[in-house]
Amino acid sequence: MNYKISVIVATYNSGDFLNEFLDSIISQSLGFEDIEVIFVDDASTDTYTLELLHNFDEMYSNVLAVFLDENSGFPGAGRNRGLDLASGEYVIFADHDDS
């Protein structure tokens, strides 16, 4: 499906912020159905972040969680991977603590 906006979020052990972040995206006036959210996890070591991302991926057809095998230590690696997967007409990069 083609979305109006793709939101790419690089994550690493950031589970404490992800619910608020996704709630903010869902609340946008554009309409959540026109937004694709791509989380790219940089090999988080905490299970909370990993569980949330798996749950988001299962709950929403327009949310994709991608898991890198090794930690790059650089958010650009996740952003670049997300950009490769994005299908939106417009692409934005967001941080896990944006709302």
Gaussian input, Z-matrix of N, CA and C with variables (Angstrom, degrees):
# hf/3-21g

backbone

0 1
 N
 C     1     B1
 C     2     B2     1     A1
 N     3     B3     2     A2     1     D1
 C     4     B4     3     A3     2     D2
 C     5     B5     4     A4     3     D3
 N     6     B6     5     A5     4     D4
 C     7     B7     6     A6     5     D5
 C     8     B8     7     A7     6     D6
 N     9     B9     8     A8     7     D7
 C    10    B10     9     A9     8     D8
 C    11    B11    10    A10     9     D9
 N    12    B12    11    A11    10    D10
 C    13    B13    12    A12    11    D11
 C    14    B14    13    A13    12    D12
 N    15    B15    14    A14    13    D13
 C    16    B16    15    A15    14    D14
 C    17    B17    16    A16    15    D15
 N    18    B18    17    A17    16    D16
 C    19    B19    18    A18    17    D17
 C    20    B20    19    A19    18    D18
 N    21    B21    20    A20    19    D19
 C    22    B22    21    A21    20    D20
 C    23    B23    22    A22    21    D21
 N    24    B24    23    A23    22    D22
 C    25    B25    24    A24    23    D23
 C    26    B26    25    A25    24    D24
 N    27    B27    26    A26    25    D25
 C    28    B28    27    A27    26    D26
 C    29    B29    28    A28    27    D27
 N    30    B30    29    A29    28    D28
 C    31    B31    30    A30    29    D29
 C    32    B32    31    A31    30    D30
 N    33    B33    32    A32    31    D31
 C    34    B34    33    A33    32    D32
 C    35    B35    34    A34    33    D33
 N    36    B36    35    A35    34    D34
 C    37    B37    36    A36    35    D35
 C    38    B38    37    A37    36    D36
 N    39    B39    38    A38    37    D37
 C    40    B40    39    A39    38    D38
 C    41    B41    40    A40    39    D39
 N    42    B42    41    A41    40    D40
 C    43    B43    42    A42    41    D41
 C    44    B44    43    A43    42    D42
 N    45    B45    44    A44    43    D43
 C    46    B46    45    A45    44    D44
 C    47    B47    46    A46    45    D45
 N    48    B48    47    A47    46    D46
 C    49    B49    48    A48    47    D47
 C    50    B50    49    A49    48    D48
 N    51    B51    50    A50    49    D49
 C    52    B52    51    A51    50    D50
 C    53    B53    52    A52    51    D51
 N    54    B54    53    A53    52    D52
 C    55    B55    54    A54    53    D53
 C    56    B56    55    A55    54    D54
 N    57    B57    56    A56    55    D55
 C    58    B58    57    A57    56    D56
 C    59    B59    58    A58    57    D57
 N    60    B60    59    A59    58    D58
 C    61    B61    60    A60    59    D59
 C    62    B62    61    A61    60    D60
 N    63    B63    62    A62    61    D61
 C    64    B64    63    A63    62    D62
 C    65    B65    64    A64    63    D63
 N    66    B66    65    A65    64    D64
 C    67    B67    66    A66    65    D65
 C    68    B68    67    A67    66    D66
 N    69    B69    68    A68    67    D67
 C    70    B70    69    A69    68    D68
 C    71    B71    70    A70    69    D69
 N    72    B72    71    A71    70    D70
 C    73    B73    72    A72    71    D71
 C    74    B74    73    A73    72    D72
 N    75    B75    74    A74    73    D73
 C    76    B76    75    A75    74    D74
 C    77    B77    76    A76    75    D75
 N    78    B78    77    A77    76    D76
 C    79    B79    78    A78    77    D77
 C    80    B80    79    A79    78    D78
 N    81    B81    80    A80    79    D79
 C    82    B82    81    A81    80    D80
 C    83    B83    82    A82    81    D81
 N    84    B84    83    A83    82    D82
 C    85    B85    84    A84    83    D83
 C    86    B86    85    A85    84    D84
 N    87    B87    86    A86    85    D85
 C    88    B88    87    A87    86    D86
 C    89    B89    88    A88    87    D87
 N    90    B90    89    A89    88    D88
 C    91    B91    90    A90    89    D89
 C    92    B92    91    A91    90    D90
 N    93    B93    92    A92    91    D91
 C    94    B94    93    A93    92    D92
 C    95    B95    94    A94    93    D93
 N    96    B96    95    A95    94    D94
 C    97    B97    96    A96    95    D95
 C    98    B98    97    A97    96    D96
 N    99    B99    98    A98    97    D97
 C   100   B100    99    A99    98    D98
 C   101   B101   100   A100    99    D99
 N   102   B102   101   A101   100   D100
 C   103   B103   102   A102   101   D101
 C   104   B104   103   A103   102   D102
 N   105   B105   104   A104   103   D103
 C   106   B106   105   A105   104   D104
 C   107   B107   106   A106   105   D105
 N   108   B108   107   A107   106   D106
 C   109   B109   108   A108   107   D107
 C   110   B110   109   A109   108   D108
 N   111   B111   110   A110   109   D109
 C   112   B112   111   A111   110   D110
 C   113   B113   112   A112   111   D111
 N   114   B114   113   A113   112   D112
 C   115   B115   114   A114   113   D113
 C   116   B116   115   A115   114   D114
 N   117   B117   116   A116   115   D115
 C   118   B118   117   A117   116   D116
 C   119   B119   118   A118   117   D117
 N   120   B120   119   A119   118   D118
 C   121   B121   120   A120   119   D119
 C   122   B122   121   A121   120   D120
 N   123   B123   122   A122   121   D121
 C   124   B124   123   A123   122   D122
 C   125   B125   124   A124   123   D123
 N   126   B126   125   A125   124   D124
 C   127   B127   126   A126   125   D125
 C   128   B128   127   A127   126   D126
 N   129   B129   128   A128   127   D127
 C   130   B130   129   A129   128   D128
 C   131   B131   130   A130   129   D129
 N   132   B132   131   A131   130   D130
 C   133   B133   132   A132   131   D131
 C   134   B134   133   A133   132   D132
 N   135   B135   134   A134   133   D133
 C   136   B136   135   A135   134   D134
 C   137   B137   136   A136   135   D135
 N   138   B138   137   A137   136   D136
 C   139   B139   138   A138   137   D137
 C   140   B140   139   A139   138   D138
 N   141   B141   140   A140   139   D139
 C   142   B142   141   A141   140   D140
 C   143   B143   142   A142   141   D141
 N   144   B144   143   A143   142   D142
 C   145   B145   144   A144   143   D143
 C   146   B146   145   A145   144   D144
 N   147   B147   146   A146   145   D145
 C   148   B148   147   A147   146   D146
 C   149   B149   148   A148   147   D147
 N   150   B150   149   A149   148   D148
 C   151   B151   150   A150   149   D149
 C   152   B152   151   A151   150   D150
 N   153   B153   152   A152   151   D151
 C   154   B154   153   A153   152   D152
 C   155   B155   154   A154   153   D153
 N   156   B156   155   A155   154   D154
 C   157   B157   156   A156   155   D155
 C   158   B158   157   A157   156   D156
 N   159   B159   158   A158   157   D157
 C   160   B160   159   A159   158   D158
 C   161   B161   160   A160   159   D159
 N   162   B162   161   A161   160   D160
 C   163   B163   162   A162   161   D161
 C   164   B164   163   A163   162   D162
 N   165   B165   164   A164   163   D163
 C   166   B166   165   A165   164   D164
 C   167   B167   166   A166   165   D165
 N   168   B168   167   A167   166   D166
 C   169   B169   168   A168   167   D167
 C   170   B170   169   A169   168   D168
 N   171   B171   170   A170   169   D169
 C   172   B172   171   A171   170   D170
 C   173   B173   172   A172   171   D171
 N   174   B174   173   A173   172   D172
 C   175   B175   174   A174   173   D173
 C   176   B176   175   A175   174   D174
 N   177   B177   176   A176   175   D175
 C   178   B178   177   A177   176   D176
 C   179   B179   178   A178   177   D177
 N   180   B180   179   A179   178   D178
 C   181   B181   180   A180   179   D179
 C   182   B182   181   A181   180   D180
 N   183   B183   182   A182   181   D181
 C   184   B184   183   A183   182   D182
 C   185   B185   184   A184   183   D183
 N   186   B186   185   A185   184   D184
 C   187   B187   186   A186   185   D185
 C   188   B188   187   A187   186   D186
 N   189   B189   188   A188   187   D187
 C   190   B190   189   A189   188   D188
 C   191   B191   190   A190   189   D189
 N   192   B192   191   A191   190   D190
 C   193   B193   192   A192   191   D191
 C   194   B194   193   A193   192   D192
 N   195   B195   194   A194   193   D193
 C   196   B196   195   A195   194   D194
 C   197   B197   196   A196   195   D195
 N   198   B198   197   A197   196   D196
 C   199   B199   198   A198   197   D197
 C   200   B200   199   A199   198   D198
 N   201   B201   200   A200   199   D199
 C   202   B202   201   A201   200   D200
 C   203   B203   202   A202   201   D201
 N   204   B204   203   A203   202   D202
 C   205   B205   204   A204   203   D203
 C   206   B206   205   A205   204   D204
 N   207   B207   206   A206   205   D205
 C   208   B208   207   A207   206   D206
 C   209   B209   208   A208   207   D207
 N   210   B210   209   A209   208   D208
 C   211   B211   210   A210   209   D209
 C   212   B212   211   A211   210   D210
 N   213   B213   212   A212   211   D211
 C   214   B214   213   A213   212   D212
 C   215   B215   214   A214   213   D213
 N   216   B216   215   A215   214   D214
 C   217   B217   216   A216   215   D215
 C   218   B218   217   A217   216   D216
 N   219   B219   218   A218   217   D217
 C   220   B220   219   A219   218   D218
 C   221   B221   220   A220   219   D219
 N   222   B222   221   A221   220   D220
 C   223   B223   222   A222   221   D221
 C   224   B224   223   A223   222   D222
 N   225   B225   224   A224   223   D223
 C   226   B226   225   A225   224   D224
 C   227   B227   226   A226   225   D225
 N   228   B228   227   A227   226   D226
 C   229   B229   228   A228   227   D227
 C   230   B230   229   A229   228   D228
 N   231   B231   230   A230   229   D229
 C   232   B232   231   A231   230   D230
 C   233   B233   232   A232   231   D231
 N   234   B234   233   A233   232   D232
 C   235   B235   234   A234   233   D233
 C   236   B236   235   A235   234   D234
 N   237   B237   236   A236   235   D235
 C   238   B238   237   A237   236   D236
 C   239   B239   238   A238   237   D237
 N   240   B240   239   A239   238   D238
 C   241   B241   240   A240   239   D239
 C   242   B242   241   A241   240   D240
 N   243   B243   242   A242   241   D241
 C   244   B244   243   A243   242   D242
 C   245   B245   244   A244   243   D243
 N   246   B246   245   A245   244   D244
 C   247   B247   246   A246   245   D245
 C   248   B248   247   A247   246   D246
 N   249   B249   248   A248   247   D247
 C   250   B250   249   A249   248   D248
 C   251   B251   250   A250   249   D249
 N   252   B252   251   A251   250   D250
 C   253   B253   252   A252   251   D251
 C   254   B254   253   A253   252   D252
 N   255   B255   254   A254   253   D253
 C   256   B256   255   A255   254   D254
 C   257   B257   256   A256   255   D255
 N   258   B258   257   A257   256   D256
 C   259   B259   258   A258   257   D257
 C   260   B260   259   A259   258   D258
 N   261   B261   260   A260   259   D259
 C   262   B262   261   A261   260   D260
 C   263   B263   262   A262   261   D261
 N   264   B264   263   A263   262   D262
 C   265   B265   264   A264   263   D263
 C   266   B266   265   A265   264   D264
 N   267   B267   266   A266   265   D265
 C   268   B268   267   A267   266   D266
 C   269   B269   268   A268   267   D267
 N   270   B270   269   A269   268   D268
 C   271   B271   270   A270   269   D269
 C   272   B272   271   A271   270   D270
 N   273   B273   272   A272   271   D271
 C   274   B274   273   A273   272   D272
 C   275   B275   274   A274   273   D273
 N   276   B276   275   A275   274   D274
 C   277   B277   276   A276   275   D275
 C   278   B278   277   A277   276   D276
 N   279   B279   278   A278   277   D277
 C   280   B280   279   A279   278   D278
 C   281   B281   280   A280   279   D279
 N   282   B282   281   A281   280   D280
 C   283   B283   282   A282   281   D281
 C   284   B284   283   A283   282   D282
 N   285   B285   284   A284   283   D283
 C   286   B286   285   A285   284   D284
 C   287   B287   286   A286   285   D285
 N   288   B288   287   A287   286   D286
 C   289   B289   288   A288   287   D287
 C   290   B290   289   A289   288   D288
 N   291   B291   290   A290   289   D289
 C   292   B292   291   A291   290   D290
 C   293   B293   292   A292   291   D291
 N   294   B294   293   A293   292   D292
 C   295   B295   294   A294   293   D293
 C   296   B296   295   A295   294   D294

   B1=1.4537
   B2=1.5183
   B3=1.3085
   B4=1.4526
   B5=1.5161
   B6=1.2952
   B7=1.4607
   B8=1.5200
   B9=1.3063
   B10=1.4573
   B11=1.5323
   B12=1.3327
   B13=1.4615
   B14=1.5220
   B15=1.3167
   B16=1.4606
   B17=1.5200
   B18=1.3271
   B19=1.4555
   B20=1.5251
   B21=1.3226
   B22=1.4511
   B23=1.5235
   B24=1.3405
   B25=1.4623
   B26=1.5237
   B27=1.3241
   B28=1.4553
   B29=1.5283
   B30=1.3280
   B31=1.4631
   B32=1.5204
   B33=1.3248
   B34=1.4579
   B35=1.5191
   B36=1.3228
   B37=1.4710
   B38=1.5311
   B39=1.2961
   B40=1.4694
   B41=1.5276
   B42=1.3131
   B43=1.4559
   B44=1.5102
   B45=1.3344
   B46=1.4607
   B47=1.5251
   B48=1.3066
   B49=1.4578
   B50=1.5305
   B51=1.3110
   B52=1.4701
   B53=1.5276
   B54=1.3225
   B55=1.4680
   B56=1.5200
   B57=1.3218
   B58=1.4658
   B59=1.5269
   B60=1.3270
   B61=1.4570
   B62=1.5272
   B63=1.3307
   B64=1.4550
   B65=1.5239
   B66=1.3248
   B67=1.4697
   B68=1.5231
   B69=1.3102
   B70=1.4634
   B71=1.5282
   B72=1.3144
   B73=1.4683
   B74=1.5298
   B75=1.3155
   B76=1.4675
   B77=1.5284
   B78=1.3243
   B79=1.4672
   B80=1.5233
   B81=1.2958
   B82=1.4643
   B83=1.5206
   B84=1.3140
   B85=1.4712
   B86=1.5271
   B87=1.3059
   B88=1.4623
   B89=1.5185
   B90=1.3174
   B91=1.4637
   B92=1.5115
   B93=1.3063
   B94=1.4555
   B95=1.5272
   B96=1.3186
   B97=1.4682
   B98=1.5327
   B99=1.3341
   B100=1.4587
   B101=1.5261
   B102=1.3323
   B103=1.4599
   B104=1.5230
   B105=1.3061
   B106=1.4632
   B107=1.5324
   B108=1.3194
   B109=1.4597
   B110=1.5228
   B111=1.3202
   B112=1.4597
   B113=1.5241
   B114=1.3260
   B115=1.4602
   B116=1.5192
   B117=1.3245
   B118=1.4595
   B119=1.5229
   B120=1.3209
   B121=1.4517
   B122=1.5215
   B123=1.3348
   B124=1.4555
   B125=1.5313
   B126=1.3317
   B127=1.4759
   B128=1.5269
   B129=1.3280
   B130=1.4655
   B131=1.5142
   B132=1.3215
   B133=1.4625
   B134=1.5209
   B135=1.3369
   B136=1.4667
   B137=1.5239
   B138=1.3084
   B139=1.4668
   B140=1.5270
   B141=1.3318
   B142=1.4699
   B143=1.5243
   B144=1.3183
   B145=1.4673
   B146=1.5243
   B147=1.3041
   B148=1.4642
   B149=1.5248
   B150=1.3312
   B151=1.4664
   B152=1.5281
   B153=1.3296
   B154=1.4664
   B155=1.5211
   B156=1.3117
   B157=1.4608
   B158=1.5247
   B159=1.3224
   B160=1.4701
   B161=1.5316
   B162=1.3289
   B163=1.4703
   B164=1.5227
   B165=1.3334
   B166=1.4652
   B167=1.5269
   B168=1.3196
   B169=1.4593
   B170=1.5295
   B171=1.3236
   B172=1.4626
   B173=1.5260
   B174=1.3312
   B175=1.4664
   B176=1.5259
   B177=1.3168
   B178=1.4635
   B179=1.5240
   B180=1.3118
   B181=1.4604
   B182=1.5305
   B183=1.3171
   B184=1.4615
   B185=1.5307
   B186=1.3246
   B187=1.4657
   B188=1.5200
   B189=1.3201
   B190=1.4591
   B191=1.5206
   B192=1.3088
   B193=1.4636
   B194=1.5241
   B195=1.3150
   B196=1.4556
   B197=1.5244
   B198=1.3052
   B199=1.4649
   B200=1.5256
   B201=1.3365
   B202=1.4611
   B203=1.5290
   B204=1.3065
   B205=1.4628
   B206=1.5236
   B207=1.3271
   B208=1.4543
   B209=1.5174
   B210=1.3230
   B211=1.4548
   B212=1.5232
   B213=1.3113
   B214=1.4650
   B215=1.5291
   B216=1.3526
   B217=1.4504
   B218=1.5156
   B219=1.3193
   B220=1.4620
   B221=1.5227
   B222=1.3327
   B223=1.4672
   B224=1.5238
   B225=1.3176
   B226=1.4636
   B227=1.5113
   B228=1.3288
   B229=1.4658
   B230=1.5273
   B231=1.3252
   B232=1.4612
   B233=1.5188
   B234=1.3044
   B235=1.4717
   B236=1.5262
   B237=1.3270
   B238=1.4621
   B239=1.5252
   B240=1.3272
   B241=1.4776
   B242=1.5247
   B243=1.3371
   B244=1.4557
   B245=1.5155
   B246=1.3045
   B247=1.4632
   B248=1.5188
   B249=1.3242
   B250=1.4743
   B251=1.5292
   B252=1.3292
   B253=1.4678
   B254=1.5273
   B255=1.3107
   B256=1.4674
   B257=1.5279
   B258=1.3382
   B259=1.4655
   B260=1.5229
   B261=1.3163
   B262=1.4550
   B263=1.5186
   B264=1.3191
   B265=1.4601
   B266=1.5350
   B267=1.3165
   B268=1.4624
   B269=1.5218
   B270=1.3289
   B271=1.4560
   B272=1.5224
   B273=1.3327
   B274=1.4599
   B275=1.5247
   B276=1.3132
   B277=1.4532
   B278=1.5187
   B279=1.3233
   B280=1.4529
   B281=1.5250
   B282=1.3161
   B283=1.4593
   B284=1.5197
   B285=1.3169
   B286=1.4610
   B287=1.5276
   B288=1.3172
   B289=1.4562
   B290=1.5285
   B291=1.3312
   B292=1.4678
   B293=1.5297
   B294=1.3111
   B295=1.4723
   B296=1.5155
   A1=109.45
   A2=116.03
   A3=120.76
   A4=109.78
   A5=115.38
   A6=122.37
   A7=109.39
   A8=115.97
   A9=121.40
   A10=109.69
   A11=115.88
   A12=120.79
   A13=110.13
   A14=115.94
   A15=122.18
   A16=107.29
   A17=116.24
   A18=122.23
   A19=107.13
   A20=115.83
   A21=121.21
   A22=108.49
   A23=114.87
   A24=120.87
   A25=109.39
   A26=116.41
   A27=121.02
   A28=107.69
   A29=116.91
   A30=120.29
   A31=110.81
   A32=114.21
   A33=122.23
   A34=107.29
   A35=116.78
   A36=122.48
   A37=111.94
   A38=116.94
   A39=121.32
   A40=112.90
   A41=117.46
   A42=122.29
   A43=114.84
   A44=118.20
   A45=120.98
   A46=112.77
   A47=117.90
   A48=122.04
   A49=113.99
   A50=117.76
   A51=120.50
   A52=114.27
   A53=118.77
   A54=119.25
   A55=111.21
   A56=116.39
   A57=120.18
   A58=110.78
   A59=116.53
   A60=120.24
   A61=111.20
   A62=116.67
   A63=119.76
   A64=111.54
   A65=118.28
   A66=120.75
   A67=110.92
   A68=116.43
   A69=120.86
   A70=111.22
   A71=116.97
   A72=120.89
   A73=110.30
   A74=116.89
   A75=121.10
   A76=110.93
   A77=117.58
   A78=122.76
   A79=113.99
   A80=119.04
   A81=120.61
   A82=111.24
   A83=116.38
   A84=121.41
   A85=112.71
   A86=118.81
   A87=122.03
   A88=111.00
   A89=116.27
   A90=121.55
   A91=109.61
   A92=115.92
   A93=121.68
   A94=112.25
   A95=117.09
   A96=120.02
   A97=112.46
   A98=117.83
   A99=122.15
   A100=112.79
   A101=116.04
   A102=121.35
   A103=109.79
   A104=114.98
   A105=122.15
   A106=107.14
   A107=116.93
   A108=121.28
   A109=108.40
   A110=115.62
   A111=121.08
   A112=108.16
   A113=115.38
   A114=121.48
   A115=107.42
   A116=116.86
   A117=120.72
   A118=106.86
   A119=115.14
   A120=121.09
   A121=110.71
   A122=115.02
   A123=122.46
   A124=110.78
   A125=115.49
   A126=123.23
   A127=112.15
   A128=116.37
   A129=121.04
   A130=110.99
   A131=114.51
   A132=120.01
   A133=112.46
   A134=118.09
   A135=119.94
   A136=110.00
   A137=115.93
   A138=120.52
   A139=112.15
   A140=118.09
   A141=120.36
   A142=110.97
   A143=117.04
   A144=120.56
   A145=110.41
   A146=116.65
   A147=120.90
   A148=111.68
   A149=116.81
   A150=120.52
   A151=111.34
   A152=117.43
   A153=120.11
   A154=111.48
   A155=116.10
   A156=119.52
   A157=111.72
   A158=117.11
   A159=119.72
   A160=110.48
   A161=117.20
   A162=120.84
   A163=111.77
   A164=117.66
   A165=120.89
   A166=110.38
   A167=115.76
   A168=121.55
   A169=111.03
   A170=116.85
   A171=121.22
   A172=112.78
   A173=117.29
   A174=121.56
   A175=113.74
   A176=117.39
   A177=121.12
   A178=110.41
   A179=115.63
   A180=119.33
   A181=112.27
   A182=117.44
   A183=121.05
   A184=112.93
   A185=116.40
   A186=121.71
   A187=107.74
   A188=114.49
   A189=121.10
   A190=107.94
   A191=116.65
   A192=122.00
   A193=108.21
   A194=115.37
   A195=122.55
   A196=106.92
   A197=116.63
   A198=121.32
   A199=109.55
   A200=115.65
   A201=120.36
   A202=109.01
   A203=116.68
   A204=122.15
   A205=112.76
   A206=116.55
   A207=121.21
   A208=109.75
   A209=115.67
   A210=120.88
   A211=109.50
   A212=115.15
   A213=119.94
   A214=111.29
   A215=116.79
   A216=120.64
   A217=113.00
   A218=116.43
   A219=121.54
   A220=108.68
   A221=119.30
   A222=119.97
   A223=113.87
   A224=116.71
   A225=119.75
   A226=113.02
   A227=117.84
   A228=120.61
   A229=110.13
   A230=117.11
   A231=120.70
   A232=112.16
   A233=116.76
   A234=120.31
   A235=111.01
   A236=116.53
   A237=119.71
   A238=111.33
   A239=117.00
   A240=120.64
   A241=110.06
   A242=116.61
   A243=120.56
   A244=112.27
   A245=116.66
   A246=120.60
   A247=111.18
   A248=116.81
   A249=120.83
   A250=111.70
   A251=117.38
   A252=121.78
   A253=113.45
   A254=117.44
   A255=121.72
   A256=111.84
   A257=115.09
   A258=120.16
   A259=112.03
   A260=117.62
   A261=121.36
   A262=113.12
   A263=114.44
   A264=120.57
   A265=109.84
   A266=115.58
   A267=122.73
   A268=108.23
   A269=116.17
   A270=121.29
   A271=108.33
   A272=114.48
   A273=119.01
   A274=108.76
   A275=114.44
   A276=121.18
   A277=107.04
   A278=115.80
   A279=120.87
   A280=108.30
   A281=115.09
   A282=120.40
   A283=108.86
   A284=116.34
   A285=121.69
   A286=113.00
   A287=118.65
   A288=121.03
   A289=113.54
   A290=117.42
   A291=121.58
   A292=109.27
   A293=115.56
   A294=119.41
   A295=108.64
   D1=144.40
   D2=176.19
   D3=-95.23
   D4=128.26
   D5=-179.42
   D6=-104.70
   D7=158.73
   D8=176.24
   D9=-71.70
   D10=-43.44
   D11=-177.19
   D12=-132.45
   D13=136.06
   D14=169.28
   D15=-107.85
   D16=127.28
   D17=177.34
   D18=-109.04
   D19=121.06
   D20=-177.88
   D21=-108.57
   D22=128.25
   D23=-176.76
   D24=-128.88
   D25=117.20
   D26=173.47
   D27=-84.65
   D28=131.20
   D29=-177.93
   D30=-125.54
   D31=153.00
   D32=171.28
   D33=-160.12
   D34=111.83
   D35=-179.92
   D36=48.05
   D37=44.93
   D38=-173.47
   D39=-116.60
   D40=23.33
   D41=-176.56
   D42=-54.86
   D43=-32.35
   D44=-178.38
   D45=-61.23
   D46=-20.26
   D47=-175.93
   D48=-106.17
   D49=-14.60
   D50=-167.08
   D51=-70.38
   D52=-35.33
   D53=177.87
   D54=-63.21
   D55=-46.67
   D56=179.27
   D57=-63.59
   D58=-39.87
   D59=178.11
   D60=-60.05
   D61=-51.77
   D62=-177.59
   D63=-65.95
   D64=-37.72
   D65=175.64
   D66=-58.71
   D67=-38.58
   D68=178.36
   D69=-64.47
   D70=-42.04
   D71=178.67
   D72=-66.51
   D73=-42.29
   D74=179.64
   D75=-61.49
   D76=-31.50
   D77=-176.28
   D78=-83.48
   D79=-1.05
   D80=-177.52
   D81=-64.01
   D82=144.43
   D83=-176.31
   D84=-68.85
   D85=-21.10
   D86=178.10
   D87=-59.65
   D88=-36.02
   D89=-175.80
   D90=110.03
   D91=123.13
   D92=-176.14
   D93=-60.44
   D94=-28.84
   D95=-178.90
   D96=-66.99
   D97=-16.53
   D98=178.56
   D99=-98.58
   D100=6.83
   D101=-176.77
   D102=-118.93
   D103=131.06
   D104=173.57
   D105=-104.65
   D106=130.99
   D107=178.13
   D108=-115.33
   D109=123.31
   D110=-179.70
   D111=-117.75
   D112=110.42
   D113=174.56
   D114=-93.38
   D115=129.08
   D116=175.16
   D117=-120.09
   D118=110.73
   D119=-176.07
   D120=-90.57
   D121=130.34
   D122=-176.40
   D123=-91.69
   D124=54.93
   D125=177.25
   D126=60.23
   D127=54.09
   D128=177.00
   D129=-55.47
   D130=149.42
   D131=179.53
   D132=-104.74
   D133=-7.36
   D134=178.87
   D135=-98.70
   D136=137.12
   D137=-176.56
   D138=-70.30
   D139=-26.91
   D140=-179.22
   D141=-61.09
   D142=-48.07
   D143=178.61
   D144=-59.96
   D145=-46.91
   D146=-177.77
   D147=-62.64
   D148=-43.17
   D149=178.82
   D150=-63.73
   D151=-43.74
   D152=178.47
   D153=-59.51
   D154=-46.75
   D155=-178.67
   D156=-62.89
   D157=-42.14
   D158=176.29
   D159=-62.20
   D160=-41.79
   D161=179.21
   D162=-63.97
   D163=-44.60
   D164=178.34
   D165=-59.27
   D166=-43.71
   D167=-178.87
   D168=-61.59
   D169=-38.22
   D170=179.79
   D171=-77.22
   D172=-35.17
   D173=-174.10
   D174=-77.01
   D175=-32.04
   D176=-172.10
   D177=-124.76
   D178=128.41
   D179=-179.39
   D180=-70.46
   D181=-19.81
   D182=-178.81
   D183=-101.58
   D184=15.13
   D185=174.93
   D186=-117.32
   D187=130.01
   D188=179.34
   D189=-122.65
   D190=130.87
   D191=174.57
   D192=-112.02
   D193=126.28
   D194=-179.70
   D195=-119.70
   D196=138.95
   D197=-175.33
   D198=-121.01
   D199=117.75
   D200=176.90
   D201=-76.48
   D202=146.38
   D203=-177.25
   D204=-73.82
   D205=-33.18
   D206=-177.89
   D207=-130.16
   D208=145.79
   D209=177.97
   D210=-73.70
   D211=123.80
   D212=178.57
   D213=-88.02
   D214=-23.10
   D215=-177.19
   D216=73.09
   D217=11.64
   D218=-174.41
   D219=-139.90
   D220=117.81
   D221=-177.41
   D222=-62.09
   D223=-20.73
   D224=179.15
   D225=-62.37
   D226=-30.61
   D227=179.01
   D228=-63.31
   D229=-46.53
   D230=177.97
   D231=-66.74
   D232=-40.34
   D233=179.39
   D234=-63.38
   D235=-41.52
   D236=178.82
   D237=-65.27
   D238=-40.61
   D239=177.88
   D240=-63.93
   D241=-42.61
   D242=177.58
   D243=-63.41
   D244=-38.87
   D245=178.67
   D246=-62.08
   D247=-37.29
   D248=176.48
   D249=-61.94
   D250=-29.20
   D251=-175.50
   D252=-95.91
   D253=-14.26
   D254=-173.62
   D255=-66.24
   D256=140.54
   D257=177.73
   D258=-122.22
   D259=4.02
   D260=-177.69
   D261=-72.36
   D262=156.28
   D263=175.26
   D264=-65.89
   D265=-36.01
   D266=176.36
   D267=-123.54
   D268=148.01
   D269=179.83
   D270=-125.31
   D271=133.84
   D272=172.06
   D273=-127.97
   D274=150.60
   D275=174.16
   D276=-103.84
   D277=134.13
   D278=178.59
   D279=-128.88
   D280=154.59
   D281=174.49
   D282=-95.72
   D283=155.73
   D284=-175.24
   D285=-60.40
   D286=-22.63
   D287=-178.59
   D288=-102.10
   D289=12.55
   D290=174.28
   D291=-77.43
   D292=146.71
   D293=172.85
   D294=-153.17

